[in-house]
Amino acid sequence: MTLEKSGRTVRGQLADNLEAVIVARRIDIVGIDPFVKSHSVEENNNSAIDEVAQVLTDLAAKHNVAVDSPHHISKGNSRSGQCQSRARR
């Protein structure tokens, strides 16, 4: 998805490319991580993000595939095995 100067969202080429690969390779699951790289719309624009999600939902339904696109709110602690929540004091 991209956003025109007028504010209208437009489906980008990535969606068509994904669809072509899904069909050609008979893909069962599509993983998109990081999600932010799959579009060019503002992450705080709920309507635009909903349209991005709709493109993925449409691909999943049309081709009977699972789509996994996790959205991270933070990267967390860089040390292995550490919990992301605050430690008890």
QUIHUWO-V97115 format. One record per residue. N is the residue number from 1. RES is the residue in one small letter. D_FIRST is the distance of its C-alpha to the first C-alpha in Angstrom with 1 decimal. Layout:
BEGIN
{{N/RES/D_FIRST} {N/RES/D_FIRST}}
END
This chain:
BEGIN
{{1/m/0.0} {2/t/3.7} {3/l/6.8} {4/e/9.8} {5/k/13.3} {6/s/14.2} {7/g/11.8} {8/r/10.0} {9/t/6.4} {10/v/5.5} {11/r/4.6} {12/g/4.9} {13/q/8.3} {14/l/8.2} {15/a/8.2} {16/d/11.1} {17/n/12.7} {18/l/12.9} {19/e/14.3} {20/a/16.8} {21/v/18.0} {22/i/18.4} {23/v/20.6} {24/a/22.5} {25/r/23.4} {26/r/23.8} {27/i/21.7} {28/d/22.6} {29/i/20.4} {30/v/17.0} {31/g/16.9} {32/i/14.0} {33/d/15.6} {34/p/14.8} {35/f/11.8} {36/v/10.8} {37/k/10.3} {38/s/7.6} {39/h/4.8} {40/s/5.9} {41/v/6.6} {42/e/10.3} {43/e/11.6} {44/n/14.2} {45/n/12.3} {46/n/13.1} {47/s/11.7} {48/a/8.1} {49/i/8.7} {50/d/10.5} {51/e/7.8} {52/v/6.0} {53/a/9.8} {54/q/10.5} {55/v/8.6} {56/l/10.7} {57/t/13.6} {58/d/13.7} {59/l/13.9} {60/a/16.5} {61/a/18.5} {62/k/18.4} {63/h/19.6} {64/n/21.6} {65/v/20.0} {66/a/19.6} {67/v/16.4} {68/d/17.2} {69/s/14.7} {70/p/17.1} {71/h/16.3} {72/h/19.2} {73/i/20.7} {74/s/23.0} {75/k/24.3} {76/g/27.8} {77/n/31.1} {78/s/31.3} {79/r/34.6} {80/s/34.8} {81/g/36.1} {82/q/35.6} {83/c/34.3} {84/q/31.5} {85/s/33.4} {86/r/36.2} {87/a/39.5} {88/r/42.4} {89/r/44.9}}
END
